[in-house]
Amino acid sequence: MGALAHDARAQEITRSIVALAHKLGCGVIAEGVEGAGQAALLDAWSCDQQQGYLYARPMSADDAADLVRRGGSGEALRLAS
């Protein structure tokens, strides 16, 4: 997803994939979202869910369970550690 914010061709391919998946009745999860610009484009194209460093770094199962219990963001979990 790294080139998405700056590459018109990558944007068109990604937008088309999201649209096709929705037309086929599938949900779409974007993986590898690292920046707010990428997230904004994916939101504009109605991507159903996003995951990546923008939201949280990789974490242990215990940390993930704690994050879910607290209802916090990845940033909140990193700050609490």
Secondary structure, 3 states (H helix, E strand, C coil): CCCCCCCHHHHHHHHHHHHHHHHCCCCCEEECCCCHHHHHHHHHCCCCEEECCCCCCCCCHHHHHHHHHHCCCHHHHHHHC
